């Protein structure tokens, strides 16, 4: 921030001369995310006609106030790590693009007001082992230690966070282990679990570097988690994570997510995906070893069709937009139909990016620039 007095003096210097006896008082009130400048001026001006009435000069008083405020920002980065992100080069582009994006949204002068969550997803979303155990509670023990994903029923995609004490754990299985370099499970493992409400740029970059691909594409689950981490009804979870040290969240964010109607706060979701929202299979055999080894012969049942998955995705998008969450989407190397389905989630058409080549970084940069314009109010 520049010093206010020279700015005011420069402006007035273009209007008044030194012999007009200008007296200027400039005060500046600076808070964590705003600055209010008050300028009071007194100037003596010669008269042209009033001297006929023995009034040779007039003293004029003026006062002006200008305020610049940086809004709080809450951001969920919902990032596709499905197997196709390896074969089409998406993951290789995503990592540097996302890290450059963080350099902009977490500039030193903005970081204190900015919280970023990263929600990686393949077939499901791993919430982290300790967060999973906390949410499930003692009466809902986990069924395996391989990963930590919750099942969500159709009724869980509404304005309230699900009751995880009643939610089943996603089995340890795979279905379409066909992409070279992809790990087997449908539910990602611990290294690709959610990063909750952070502004440690280096820590978030390490999280991005650790992303590895897994089986499936459960975009609706990821969008639900992205929305939940902006929903004030999740404040209890945030405080539990902080107080019980379940995952890294700094204590300064204990009052987040802020209310939806908080005029000081902007909420964003950035969704990056490269594919269709697929159906949700589940193994009929309870043995996790058999589920992993029986890659082709395993029997499955479908709990959600692709059509149902899309309807749940749309439901989350519509709710988030109704709550004034601004949604950006990036669809990478997808066909026209998928591109339109993903773009519908964006807050407006200019927030929906469809990219086919080596321009993912440009999309992230454009989104960061738009966010910066939205957060500065003069």
C-alpha positions as CSV (number, residue, x, y, z in Angstrom):
1,X,0.0,0.0,0.0
2,X,1.3,3.4,-0.9
3,X,1.4,6.2,1.7
4,X,-1.8,8.2,1.5
5,X,-0.5,11.8,2.1
6,X,1.7,12.1,-1.0
7,X,-1.1,10.7,-3.1
8,X,-3.5,13.4,-1.8
9,X,-0.9,16.2,-2.1
10,X,-0.2,15.1,-5.7
11,X,-3.9,15.4,-6.6
12,X,-4.4,18.7,-4.9
13,X,-1.1,20.1,-6.3
14,X,-2.6,19.9,-9.8
15,X,-5.5,22.1,-8.7
16,X,-4.2,24.6,-6.2
17,X,-1.1,26.8,-6.1
18,X,1.1,27.4,-3.1
19,X,-0.1,31.0,-2.6
20,X,-3.6,29.8,-1.9
21,X,-2.6,28.8,1.6
22,X,-3.8,25.2,1.5
23,X,-3.8,23.4,4.9
24,X,-4.1,19.6,4.7
25,X,-4.7,16.9,7.3
26,X,-4.5,13.3,6.2
27,X,-5.2,10.4,8.6
28,X,-5.1,6.7,7.8
29,X,-6.8,3.9,9.8
30,X,-5.3,0.5,8.8
31,X,-6.8,-2.8,9.9
32,X,-5.9,-6.4,9.0
33,X,-7.7,-6.3,5.7
34,X,-8.7,-2.7,5.1
35,X,-7.5,0.9,5.1
36,X,-9.6,4.0,5.6
37,X,-8.1,7.4,4.6
38,X,-9.6,10.7,5.7
39,X,-8.4,13.9,4.1
40,X,-9.5,17.3,5.4
41,X,-8.4,20.5,3.6
42,X,-8.8,24.2,4.2
43,X,-7.9,26.7,1.5
44,X,-8.1,30.5,1.3
45,X,-9.3,31.7,-2.1
46,X,-9.4,35.3,-3.4
47,X,-12.8,36.6,-4.5
48,X,-13.6,38.3,-7.8
49,X,-16.8,40.1,-7.2
50,X,-17.3,39.9,-3.5
51,X,-14.5,42.4,-3.0
52,X,-17.1,45.0,-4.0
53,X,-18.7,44.1,-0.7
54,X,-15.4,44.3,1.1
55,X,-14.9,40.5,1.1
56,X,-11.5,40.0,-0.3
57,X,-11.1,36.3,0.3
58,X,-13.1,33.2,1.4
59,X,-12.0,30.2,3.4
60,X,-13.3,26.9,2.1
61,X,-13.3,23.6,4.1
62,X,-13.6,20.2,2.5
63,X,-13.4,16.6,3.8
64,X,-13.3,13.3,1.9
65,X,-13.1,9.7,2.9
66,X,-11.8,6.8,0.8
67,X,-11.8,3.2,1.9
68,X,-10.1,0.1,0.5
69,X,-11.1,-3.3,1.9
70,X,-9.7,-6.7,1.0
71,X,-12.4,-9.3,1.5
72,X,-11.9,-12.6,3.2
73,X,-11.7,-15.5,0.8
74,X,-12.7,-19.1,1.3
75,X,-11.7,-21.4,-1.6
76,X,-12.2,-25.1,-2.3
77,X,-10.0,-26.5,-5.1
78,X,-11.8,-29.6,-6.3
79,X,-9.2,-31.5,-8.4
80,X,-9.7,-34.6,-10.5
81,X,-7.0,-37.4,-10.0
82,X,-8.7,-40.1,-12.0
83,X,-6.6,-42.5,-14.1
84,X,-7.3,-40.7,-17.4
85,X,-5.5,-37.6,-15.9
86,X,-2.3,-39.6,-16.5
87,X,-2.9,-40.9,-20.0
88,X,-4.0,-37.5,-21.4
89,X,-1.3,-35.4,-19.7
90,X,-3.8,-33.7,-17.4
91,X,-2.0,-34.4,-14.1
92,X,1.3,-33.2,-15.5
93,X,-0.3,-29.9,-16.4
94,X,-2.4,-29.6,-13.3
95,X,0.4,-29.6,-10.8
96,X,2.4,-26.6,-12.1
97,X,-0.8,-24.7,-13.0
98,X,-2.3,-25.2,-9.5
99,X,0.9,-24.2,-7.8
100,X,1.2,-21.0,-9.9
101,X,-2.4,-20.3,-9.0
102,X,-1.6,-20.5,-5.3
103,X,1.2,-18.0,-5.8
104,X,-1.4,-15.4,-6.8
105,X,-4.3,-16.1,-4.4
106,X,-1.9,-16.5,-1.4
107,X,0.3,-13.4,-2.0
108,X,1.8,-12.3,1.4
109,X,-0.5,-9.4,1.6
110,X,-3.6,-11.6,1.0
111,X,-2.8,-14.8,2.8
112,X,-4.0,-13.8,6.3
113,X,-7.6,-13.4,4.9
114,X,-7.5,-16.5,2.6
115,X,-8.2,-20.1,3.4
116,X,-7.7,-22.8,0.8
117,X,-9.0,-26.4,0.9
118,X,-7.9,-29.0,-1.6
119,X,-10.3,-31.8,-2.4
120,X,-8.7,-34.4,-4.6
121,X,-11.1,-37.0,-6.1
122,X,-11.1,-40.2,-8.1
123,X,-14.0,-42.6,-7.6
124,X,-14.4,-41.1,-4.1
125,X,-12.9,-38.6,-1.7
126,X,-10.6,-39.5,1.2
127,X,-11.3,-37.3,4.2
128,X,-8.2,-38.4,6.1
129,X,-7.9,-41.2,8.7
130,X,-8.3,-39.1,11.8
131,X,-11.1,-36.9,10.4
132,X,-12.9,-40.1,9.3
133,X,-12.7,-41.7,12.7
134,X,-13.9,-38.5,14.4
135,X,-16.9,-38.1,12.1
136,X,-17.8,-41.7,12.2
137,X,-17.7,-41.8,16.0
138,X,-17.2,-44.7,18.3
139,X,-20.5,-46.3,17.4
140,X,-19.7,-46.6,13.7
141,X,-16.3,-48.3,13.5
142,X,-14.4,-48.5,10.2
143,X,-14.4,-51.7,8.2
144,X,-10.8,-51.5,7.0
145,X,-7.6,-49.4,7.3
146,X,-6.8,-49.1,3.6
147,X,-8.5,-45.7,3.1
148,X,-11.0,-43.3,4.6
149,X,-14.0,-42.5,2.3
150,X,-17.6,-42.2,3.4
151,X,-20.6,-43.4,1.4
152,X,-23.2,-40.7,0.8
153,X,-26.9,-41.4,0.0
154,X,-29.0,-39.3,-2.3
155,X,-30.4,-37.5,0.8
156,X,-26.9,-36.3,1.8
157,X,-26.6,-33.9,-1.2
158,X,-28.7,-31.2,0.4
159,X,-27.9,-28.0,2.5
160,X,-26.9,-30.0,5.6
161,X,-23.7,-31.9,6.1
162,X,-24.4,-35.7,6.2
163,X,-24.7,-37.6,9.5
164,X,-21.5,-39.5,9.2
165,X,-22.2,-41.5,12.4
166,X,-24.7,-43.4,10.2
167,X,-22.6,-43.5,7.0
168,X,-20.9,-46.7,5.8
169,X,-17.2,-46.8,4.8
170,X,-16.5,-47.2,1.1
171,X,-15.0,-50.7,0.5
172,X,-11.4,-51.1,-0.7
173,X,-11.8,-52.2,-4.3
174,X,-11.2,-51.3,-7.9
175,X,-13.0,-51.7,-11.2
176,X,-11.2,-50.1,-14.1
177,X,-7.6,-50.6,-13.5
178,X,-6.6,-49.9,-17.1
179,X,-4.5,-46.7,-17.0
180,X,-0.7,-47.1,-16.8
181,X,0.6,-45.4,-13.7
182,X,-2.8,-45.5,-11.9
183,X,-3.1,-46.9,-8.4
184,X,-5.8,-49.5,-7.9
185,X,-8.3,-48.3,-5.3
186,X,-11.6,-46.5,-6.0
187,X,-11.1,-44.6,-2.8
188,X,-7.8,-42.7,-2.8
189,X,-5.4,-43.4,0.0
190,X,-4.1,-41.2,2.7
191,X,-1.5,-39.1,0.7
192,X,-4.3,-37.8,-1.4
193,X,-6.8,-37.0,1.3
194,X,-8.4,-33.6,1.8
195,X,-6.3,-30.6,2.8
196,X,-8.5,-28.5,5.1
197,X,-8.6,-24.6,5.3
198,X,-5.0,-23.7,5.0
199,X,-3.0,-20.7,3.9
200,X,0.5,-22.3,4.1
201,X,1.4,-21.9,0.4
202,X,4.3,-24.3,0.6
203,X,2.3,-26.9,2.4
204,X,-0.5,-26.7,-0.1
205,X,2.1,-27.0,-2.9
206,X,3.5,-30.1,-1.3
207,X,0.0,-31.5,-1.3
208,X,-0.4,-30.9,-5.0
209,X,3.0,-32.5,-5.7
210,X,1.8,-35.6,-3.8
211,X,-1.3,-36.1,-6.0
212,X,-1.4,-39.5,-7.7
213,X,-4.1,-41.0,-9.9
214,X,-6.7,-43.6,-8.7
215,X,-9.7,-45.4,-10.2
216,X,-13.1,-43.9,-11.0
217,X,-14.6,-40.4,-11.3
218,X,-17.0,-39.4,-8.5
219,X,-17.3,-35.7,-9.1
220,X,-20.5,-35.2,-7.2
221,X,-18.8,-36.5,-4.0
222,X,-16.0,-34.0,-4.4
223,X,-18.3,-31.1,-5.2
224,X,-20.3,-31.9,-2.0
225,X,-17.1,-31.8,0.1
226,X,-16.0,-28.6,-1.7
227,X,-19.3,-27.0,-0.8
228,X,-19.3,-28.4,2.8
229,X,-15.9,-26.8,3.5
230,X,-17.5,-23.4,2.6
231,X,-20.8,-24.1,4.5
232,X,-21.0,-22.4,7.9
233,X,-22.7,-25.6,9.2
234,X,-19.3,-27.2,9.0
235,X,-17.8,-24.8,11.6
236,X,-18.1,-27.5,14.3
237,X,-16.0,-29.9,12.2
238,X,-13.4,-27.2,11.6
239,X,-13.1,-26.5,15.4
240,X,-12.9,-30.2,16.1
241,X,-10.1,-30.6,13.6
242,X,-8.2,-27.7,15.2
243,X,-8.8,-28.6,18.9
244,X,-8.1,-32.4,18.4
245,X,-5.3,-31.8,15.9
246,X,-7.0,-34.1,13.4
247,X,-5.4,-32.3,10.4
248,X,-3.5,-29.0,9.9
249,X,-5.7,-26.0,10.2
250,X,-4.4,-22.8,11.8
251,X,-6.3,-21.5,14.8
252,X,-7.0,-18.2,13.1
253,X,-9.6,-20.0,10.9
254,X,-11.6,-21.3,13.9
255,X,-14.5,-19.0,13.0
256,X,-14.7,-20.3,9.4
257,X,-16.6,-21.1,7.3
258,X,-18.1,-17.7,7.7
259,X,-21.9,-17.3,7.3
260,X,-23.1,-17.2,3.7
261,X,-24.5,-13.7,4.1
262,X,-21.2,-12.3,5.5
263,X,-20.6,-9.2,3.3
264,X,-16.8,-9.3,4.2
265,X,-16.4,-12.8,2.7
266,X,-16.2,-14.3,-0.8
267,X,-16.5,-18.0,-1.3
268,X,-15.2,-19.9,-4.3
269,X,-15.1,-23.4,-5.8
270,X,-12.7,-24.2,-8.5
271,X,-13.5,-27.6,-10.2
272,X,-10.9,-29.1,-12.6
273,X,-11.9,-32.4,-14.2
274,X,-11.1,-34.3,-17.4
275,X,-14.0,-36.7,-17.7
276,X,-17.5,-37.9,-17.4
277,X,-19.2,-38.5,-14.0
278,X,-19.4,-42.2,-13.9
279,X,-21.7,-44.7,-12.2
280,X,-20.8,-45.9,-8.7
281,X,-20.1,-49.6,-8.5
282,X,-19.6,-51.5,-5.2
283,X,-18.3,-55.0,-4.8
284,X,-20.7,-57.7,-3.6
285,X,-18.0,-59.6,-1.9
286,X,-17.0,-58.3,1.6
287,X,-13.4,-59.4,1.5
288,X,-11.1,-56.3,0.6
289,X,-8.3,-58.6,-0.6
290,X,-10.6,-60.4,-3.0
291,X,-12.0,-57.0,-4.2
292,X,-8.5,-55.9,-5.1
293,X,-7.3,-59.1,-6.7
294,X,-10.4,-59.9,-8.6
295,X,-9.8,-57.0,-11.1
296,X,-11.9,-58.6,-13.9
297,X,-13.9,-61.3,-12.2
298,X,-15.2,-59.3,-9.3
299,X,-19.0,-59.0,-9.1
300,X,-20.4,-55.5,-8.6
301,X,-23.7,-53.8,-7.9
302,X,-24.4,-50.2,-9.0
303,X,-25.5,-47.8,-6.2
304,X,-25.7,-44.8,-8.6
305,X,-26.1,-44.7,-12.3
306,X,-24.1,-42.0,-14.2
307,X,-27.5,-40.2,-14.7
308,X,-28.1,-40.2,-11.0
309,X,-24.6,-39.1,-10.3
310,X,-25.0,-36.1,-12.6
311,X,-28.3,-35.1,-11.0
312,X,-26.6,-35.1,-7.6
313,X,-23.7,-33.1,-9.0
314,X,-26.2,-30.6,-10.4
315,X,-28.0,-30.4,-7.1
316,X,-24.8,-29.4,-5.2
317,X,-23.9,-26.9,-7.9
318,X,-27.4,-25.3,-7.8
319,X,-27.3,-25.1,-4.0
320,X,-23.8,-23.5,-3.9
321,X,-24.7,-20.9,-6.5
322,X,-28.0,-20.1,-4.6
323,X,-25.7,-19.3,-1.6
324,X,-23.6,-17.0,-3.7
325,X,-20.6,-19.3,-3.9
326,X,-18.8,-18.4,-7.1
327,X,-18.0,-21.5,-9.1
328,X,-15.3,-21.8,-11.8
329,X,-15.0,-25.0,-13.9
330,X,-12.1,-26.3,-16.0
331,X,-13.0,-29.2,-18.4
332,X,-9.9,-30.7,-19.9
333,X,-9.9,-32.7,-23.1
334,X,-13.6,-33.6,-23.0
335,X,-16.2,-34.0,-25.6
336,X,-19.0,-31.4,-26.3
337,X,-21.6,-33.2,-24.2
338,X,-19.4,-33.5,-21.1
339,X,-18.1,-29.9,-21.5
340,X,-21.7,-28.6,-21.4
341,X,-22.6,-30.8,-18.4
342,X,-19.6,-29.4,-16.5
343,X,-20.1,-25.8,-17.6
344,X,-23.6,-25.8,-16.2
345,X,-22.1,-25.8,-12.8
346,X,-20.2,-22.6,-13.3
347,X,-21.6,-19.4,-11.9
348,X,-21.7,-17.9,-15.4
349,X,-20.5,-18.8,-18.9
350,X,-17.3,-16.7,-18.5
351,X,-16.4,-18.8,-15.5
352,X,-16.5,-22.1,-17.5
353,X,-13.2,-23.1,-19.3
354,X,-12.9,-25.8,-21.8
355,X,-9.3,-26.5,-22.7
356,X,-7.8,-29.1,-25.1
357,X,-4.1,-28.3,-25.3
358,X,-1.3,-26.9,-23.3
359,X,-3.3,-24.0,-21.8
360,X,-4.4,-25.2,-18.4
361,X,-2.0,-22.8,-16.7
362,X,-3.7,-19.9,-18.6
363,X,-7.1,-21.0,-17.3
364,X,-5.8,-21.1,-13.7
365,X,-4.2,-17.7,-14.1
366,X,-7.4,-16.1,-15.6
367,X,-9.4,-17.5,-12.7
368,X,-6.9,-16.2,-10.1
369,X,-7.1,-12.7,-11.8
370,X,-10.9,-12.7,-11.7
371,X,-10.8,-13.7,-8.0
372,X,-8.4,-10.8,-7.2
373,X,-10.7,-8.3,-8.9
374,X,-13.7,-9.6,-7.0
375,X,-12.0,-9.4,-3.6
376,X,-10.9,-5.8,-3.8
377,X,-13.6,-3.2,-3.0
378,X,-12.7,0.4,-3.3
